[in-house]
Amino acid sequence: MEGDASVSLVGICTLAEAGPEHLSFLRSGRYARQLESTRAGAVLLDRTTDAGGRTVIRCDDPYIAYARAQALFHPVRWPRAAVDPRAWVADDAEVNGATVEAFAWIGPGARVGAGSWIQAGTYVGAGATVGRDCRLMPGSIVLEECVLGDRVWLNPGAVIGGEGFGFAPSAAGHVKVPQISRAVIGDDVEIGANSSVDRGALNDTVVETGSKLDSLVQIGHGARVGSGSLLAAFAALGGSSRLGRFTMVGGRSGISDHVTTGDGARLAGVTAVFSDQPDGAKLAGVPAIDAGVWRRAVAAFARLPELLRRQRRLEKRLDRLEEGARETRE
């Protein structure tokens, strides 16, 4: 720490809004001017930026430090383990050392690990497994035989193990394909509000360890999300698709059925991927192309009206020149 180590802080604010009692942070050079004028009592700062005489806490990544500091100021108050008498828990369900709130439903043969918090109105189906220290928020659903690892958070309305969208078209109508496999969620995964991870038809649908799904994300049947991946709102994976490890998928982007993206791929918002992609691919557009090419194409697209006007003027000049050349030859 540099500066006044005795400063007392009560919370975290942005550089622009912080007062002497607040901690703040500088995430990027974009906000460097705000550092000059901030009234914050202390600032989380990288190891090279000039502090300008302010009280700062040096760190490798100010944004990560901010996240950890915010958790200290606002800890989650985990309740005492108990089963509310208004909850329904099957006689053969295993609920040991967990909290089950009123109106939750724990099905036959289900298992809920120690330290987990099953909030009001939650459904855990028959034979489902919920690991240790999970939090299932109100209205979240884990359907039959599905599996949650340890420290999984389901936000309100998240559905794990709903029916995959499987139908065989025929002249007589669409024949339903039974969805007989599970949805399996790894450790330290968070699923956003009203997101859905469908159960598989033949193979399990899997979200691997450490992945985070925003609200309103759809994971199709038999798909696999690689560990440490991030999917923003309205992202969708088609059936049997594969995301590599540490993939980032922007909002409203989609991956078609049976398509694989390699490790570390980056998909800009509103990107549609229809073919397999290598490790580290950076993609944008519909259909997806290299993000750098897409940016140049978008820049060119904005200039098309002017380019068309120039083309028409040049064509007229060329016509006049050709007409003059014909007259000269004659």
C-alpha positions as CSV (number, residue, x, y, z in Angstrom):
1,M,0.0,0.0,0.0
2,E,1.2,3.5,-0.8
3,G,-0.1,6.6,1.2
4,D,-2.2,6.8,4.3
5,A,-2.5,3.2,5.7
6,S,-4.9,4.5,8.4
7,V,-7.7,5.4,6.0
8,S,-11.1,3.9,7.0
9,L,-13.3,2.6,4.2
10,V,-17.0,1.6,4.2
11,G,-17.6,0.5,0.7
12,I,-16.6,0.6,-3.0
13,C,-17.6,3.2,-5.6
14,T,-16.6,4.2,-9.1
15,L,-13.8,6.7,-9.4
16,A,-16.3,9.4,-10.4
17,E,-18.7,8.8,-7.5
18,A,-16.3,7.8,-4.7
19,G,-15.9,9.9,-1.5
20,P,-13.1,9.8,1.1
21,E,-14.8,6.8,2.8
22,H,-14.8,4.7,-0.4
23,L,-12.4,2.3,-2.1
24,S,-12.3,2.5,-5.9
25,F,-10.3,1.0,-8.7
26,L,-8.8,1.8,-12.1
27,R,-9.5,-1.0,-14.5
28,S,-8.1,0.5,-17.7
29,G,-6.5,3.6,-19.2
30,R,-9.9,4.7,-20.5
31,Y,-10.7,6.1,-17.0
32,A,-7.2,7.5,-16.2
33,R,-8.6,11.1,-16.2
34,Q,-11.0,10.1,-13.5
35,L,-8.1,9.0,-11.3
36,E,-6.8,12.6,-11.4
37,S,-10.0,14.0,-9.9
38,T,-11.3,11.2,-7.8
39,R,-12.1,11.8,-4.1
40,A,-11.7,8.1,-3.2
41,G,-10.0,7.3,0.1
42,A,-8.0,4.6,-1.6
43,V,-7.7,3.2,-5.2
44,L,-6.9,-0.3,-6.4
45,L,-4.2,0.3,-9.0
46,D,-1.8,-1.7,-11.2
47,R,1.9,-1.7,-10.4
48,T,3.0,0.8,-13.0
49,T,0.4,3.7,-13.2
50,D,1.5,6.9,-11.4
51,A,-0.6,7.3,-8.2
52,G,-0.3,11.1,-8.2
53,G,0.3,11.1,-4.5
54,R,-3.0,9.3,-3.7
55,T,-3.4,6.4,-1.4
56,V,-3.4,3.3,-3.5
57,I,-3.2,-0.5,-3.1
58,R,-1.0,-1.9,-5.8
59,C,-2.1,-5.2,-7.4
60,D,-1.5,-7.3,-10.6
61,D,-5.2,-7.0,-11.7
62,P,-7.3,-4.2,-10.2
63,Y,-10.5,-5.7,-11.5
64,I,-9.9,-9.0,-9.8
65,A,-8.9,-7.2,-6.6
66,Y,-12.1,-5.2,-6.8
67,A,-14.2,-8.4,-7.1
68,R,-12.5,-9.8,-4.0
69,A,-12.9,-6.6,-2.1
70,Q,-16.5,-6.3,-3.0
71,A,-17.1,-9.8,-1.6
72,L,-15.5,-8.7,1.7
73,F,-17.8,-5.7,2.0
74,H,-20.9,-7.7,1.0
75,P,-20.5,-11.3,2.2
76,V,-23.3,-13.7,1.4
77,R,-25.0,-14.6,4.6
78,W,-25.4,-18.3,4.4
79,P,-28.2,-19.6,6.6
80,R,-28.0,-22.2,9.3
81,A,-28.6,-25.8,8.1
82,A,-32.2,-26.9,8.6
83,V,-35.2,-28.3,6.7
84,D,-38.3,-26.1,6.9
85,P,-41.3,-28.1,7.9
86,R,-43.2,-26.6,4.9
87,A,-40.7,-28.1,2.5
88,W,-41.4,-31.6,1.0
89,V,-38.6,-34.1,1.2
90,A,-39.0,-37.7,0.1
91,D,-38.4,-40.3,2.8
92,D,-35.5,-41.8,0.9
93,A,-33.9,-38.5,-0.1
94,E,-30.5,-37.7,1.4
95,V,-30.4,-34.2,2.9
96,N,-27.6,-33.9,5.4
97,G,-26.3,-30.6,6.7
98,A,-28.1,-28.6,4.1
99,T,-30.7,-25.8,4.2
100,V,-34.1,-26.4,2.6
101,E,-36.5,-23.5,2.7
102,A,-40.3,-23.5,2.6
103,F,-42.1,-24.9,-0.4
104,A,-39.0,-26.6,-1.9
105,W,-39.5,-30.1,-3.3
106,I,-36.8,-32.8,-3.0
107,G,-37.7,-35.9,-4.9
108,P,-37.3,-39.6,-4.1
109,G,-33.7,-40.8,-4.1
110,A,-32.4,-37.3,-4.5
111,R,-29.2,-36.3,-2.7
112,V,-28.3,-32.8,-1.5
113,G,-24.8,-32.2,-0.2
114,A,-23.8,-30.6,3.1
115,G,-23.7,-26.8,3.1
116,S,-26.1,-26.5,0.2
117,W,-28.9,-23.9,0.3
118,I,-32.1,-24.9,-1.4
119,Q,-34.3,-21.8,-1.5
120,A,-38.0,-21.4,-1.5
121,G,-39.9,-22.8,-4.5
122,T,-37.0,-24.9,-5.8
123,Y,-37.5,-28.3,-7.4
124,V,-34.9,-31.2,-7.1
125,G,-36.2,-34.2,-9.1
126,A,-36.1,-37.9,-8.3
127,G,-32.6,-39.3,-8.3
128,A,-31.0,-35.9,-8.9
129,T,-27.7,-35.0,-7.2
130,V,-26.8,-31.6,-5.7
131,G,-23.2,-31.3,-4.5
132,R,-21.8,-29.5,-1.5
133,D,-22.2,-25.8,-0.9
134,C,-24.5,-25.2,-3.8
135,R,-27.1,-22.4,-3.9
136,L,-30.4,-23.1,-5.7
137,M,-32.3,-19.8,-5.9
138,P,-36.1,-19.5,-5.8
139,G,-37.8,-21.1,-8.7
140,S,-34.7,-23.0,-10.0
141,I,-35.2,-26.6,-11.2
142,V,-33.0,-29.7,-11.3
143,L,-34.9,-32.4,-13.1
144,E,-34.7,-36.2,-12.6
145,E,-31.3,-37.9,-12.5
146,C,-29.4,-34.7,-13.3
147,V,-26.2,-33.8,-11.5
148,L,-24.8,-30.6,-10.0
149,G,-21.2,-30.6,-8.7
150,D,-20.0,-28.7,-5.7
151,R,-20.5,-24.9,-5.3
152,V,-22.9,-24.6,-8.2
153,W,-25.2,-21.6,-8.2
154,L,-28.5,-21.6,-10.0
155,N,-30.2,-18.2,-10.4
156,P,-34.0,-17.9,-10.3
157,G,-35.8,-19.7,-13.0
158,A,-32.7,-21.7,-14.2
159,V,-33.7,-25.2,-15.5
160,I,-31.3,-28.1,-15.5
161,G,-32.4,-31.1,-17.4
162,G,-35.4,-29.9,-19.4
163,E,-36.4,-31.9,-22.5
164,G,-34.0,-31.5,-25.4
165,F,-35.5,-30.2,-28.6
166,G,-35.5,-33.5,-30.5
167,F,-38.1,-34.4,-33.2
168,A,-37.9,-36.6,-36.3
169,P,-39.9,-35.0,-39.1
170,S,-42.2,-37.3,-41.0
171,A,-45.1,-36.9,-43.5
172,A,-47.5,-37.7,-40.6
173,G,-46.0,-35.1,-38.3
174,H,-43.0,-34.6,-36.0
175,V,-42.1,-37.8,-34.0
176,K,-40.7,-37.0,-30.6
177,V,-37.2,-38.4,-29.8
178,P,-37.0,-39.5,-26.2
179,Q,-34.5,-37.5,-24.2
180,I,-33.1,-40.2,-22.0
181,S,-29.7,-38.8,-20.8
182,R,-28.8,-36.3,-18.2
183,A,-27.6,-32.8,-17.8
184,V,-24.3,-32.7,-15.8
185,I,-23.0,-29.5,-14.3
186,G,-19.4,-29.4,-13.0
187,D,-18.0,-27.7,-9.9
188,D,-18.0,-23.9,-9.5
189,V,-20.5,-23.3,-12.3
190,E,-23.0,-20.5,-12.2
191,I,-26.2,-20.6,-14.3
192,G,-28.0,-17.3,-14.9
193,A,-31.7,-16.5,-14.4
194,N,-34.1,-18.3,-16.8
195,S,-31.2,-20.2,-18.5
196,S,-31.7,-23.7,-19.7
197,V,-29.4,-26.7,-19.9
198,D,-31.3,-29.5,-21.7
199,R,-30.8,-33.1,-21.0
200,G,-29.3,-35.2,-23.7
201,A,-31.0,-37.7,-26.1
202,L,-28.1,-40.2,-26.2
203,N,-25.1,-38.4,-24.5
204,D,-25.2,-36.3,-21.4
205,T,-25.2,-32.5,-21.8
206,V,-22.2,-31.2,-19.9
207,V,-21.2,-27.8,-18.5
208,E,-17.6,-28.3,-17.3
209,T,-16.0,-26.9,-14.1
210,G,-15.7,-23.2,-13.6
211,S,-18.0,-22.1,-16.5
212,K,-20.4,-19.2,-16.1
213,L,-23.6,-18.7,-18.0
214,D,-25.5,-15.4,-18.1
215,S,-29.2,-15.1,-17.9
216,L,-31.3,-16.5,-20.8
217,V,-28.6,-18.8,-22.2
218,Q,-29.7,-22.0,-24.0
219,I,-27.5,-25.2,-24.0
220,G,-28.9,-27.7,-26.4
221,H,-29.1,-31.5,-25.8
222,G,-25.9,-33.4,-25.9
223,A,-23.8,-30.2,-26.0
224,R,-20.6,-29.7,-24.0
225,V,-19.3,-26.4,-22.6
226,G,-15.6,-26.5,-21.9
227,S,-14.2,-25.6,-18.5
228,G,-13.8,-21.9,-17.6
229,S,-16.0,-20.7,-20.5
230,L,-18.2,-17.5,-20.3
231,L,-21.5,-17.2,-22.2
232,A,-23.3,-13.9,-22.2
233,A,-27.0,-13.4,-22.4
234,F,-29.0,-15.0,-25.2
235,A,-26.1,-17.2,-26.3
236,A,-27.2,-20.6,-27.6
237,L,-25.5,-23.9,-28.3
238,G,-27.1,-26.3,-30.8
239,G,-27.4,-30.0,-30.0
240,S,-24.2,-32.0,-29.8
241,S,-22.1,-28.8,-30.3
242,R,-18.8,-28.5,-28.4
243,L,-17.2,-25.4,-26.9
244,G,-13.5,-25.7,-26.0
245,R,-12.0,-24.7,-22.7
246,F,-12.0,-21.0,-21.8
247,T,-14.2,-19.9,-24.7
248,M,-15.9,-16.5,-24.5
249,V,-19.3,-16.2,-26.3
250,G,-20.8,-12.8,-26.7
251,G,-24.5,-11.9,-26.3
252,R,-27.0,-13.3,-28.9
253,S,-24.4,-15.5,-30.4
254,G,-25.0,-19.1,-31.5
255,I,-23.2,-22.2,-32.4
256,S,-24.9,-24.6,-34.8
257,D,-25.6,-28.3,-34.1
258,H,-22.6,-30.6,-34.1
259,V,-20.1,-27.8,-34.5
260,T,-16.9,-27.6,-32.4
261,T,-14.9,-24.6,-31.4
262,G,-11.4,-25.0,-30.1
263,D,-9.9,-23.9,-26.7
264,G,-9.7,-20.1,-26.1
265,A,-12.1,-19.1,-28.9
266,R,-13.7,-15.6,-28.8
267,L,-17.1,-14.9,-30.3
268,A,-18.2,-11.3,-30.6
269,G,-21.8,-10.5,-29.9
270,V,-24.4,-11.6,-32.5
271,T,-22.1,-14.1,-34.1
272,A,-23.3,-17.3,-35.8
273,V,-20.9,-20.2,-36.1
274,F,-21.8,-22.9,-38.7
275,S,-18.5,-24.7,-39.0
276,D,-15.7,-26.1,-36.8
277,Q,-13.2,-23.5,-35.5
278,P,-9.6,-23.9,-34.3
279,D,-8.1,-23.1,-31.0
280,G,-7.9,-19.3,-30.3
281,A,-10.2,-18.4,-33.1
282,K,-11.5,-14.8,-32.9
283,L,-14.9,-14.6,-34.7
284,A,-17.6,-12.1,-35.6
285,G,-20.5,-11.8,-38.0
286,V,-23.2,-14.0,-39.6
287,P,-21.9,-16.3,-40.8
288,A,-18.8,-16.1,-38.5
289,I,-15.5,-14.9,-40.1
290,D,-12.3,-13.7,-38.6
291,A,-13.0,-10.8,-36.3
292,G,-10.3,-8.6,-37.9
293,V,-11.7,-9.2,-41.4
294,W,-15.2,-8.5,-40.1
295,R,-14.2,-5.2,-38.6
296,R,-12.7,-4.1,-41.9
297,A,-15.8,-5.3,-43.8
298,V,-18.1,-3.3,-41.5
299,A,-15.9,-0.2,-42.0
300,A,-16.1,-0.7,-45.7
301,F,-19.9,-1.3,-45.6
302,A,-20.4,2.2,-44.0
303,R,-18.6,3.7,-47.0
304,L,-20.6,1.8,-49.7
305,P,-23.0,4.6,-50.6
306,E,-20.1,7.0,-51.3
307,L,-18.2,4.3,-53.1
308,L,-21.2,3.6,-55.3
309,R,-21.6,7.4,-56.1
310,R,-17.9,7.5,-57.0
311,Q,-18.3,4.4,-59.2
312,R,-21.2,6.0,-61.1
313,R,-19.2,9.2,-61.7
314,L,-16.2,7.2,-62.9
315,E,-18.5,5.1,-65.2
316,K,-19.9,8.3,-66.7
317,R,-16.4,9.7,-67.2
318,L,-15.3,6.5,-68.8
319,D,-18.3,6.5,-71.1
320,R,-17.5,10.1,-72.3
321,L,-13.8,9.2,-72.8
322,E,-14.8,6.1,-74.9
323,E,-17.3,8.1,-76.9
324,G,-14.6,10.8,-77.6
325,A,-12.1,8.1,-78.6
326,R,-14.6,6.7,-81.1
327,E,-15.3,10.1,-82.6
328,T,-11.6,10.7,-82.9
329,R,-11.1,7.4,-84.8
330,E,-14.0,8.2,-87.1
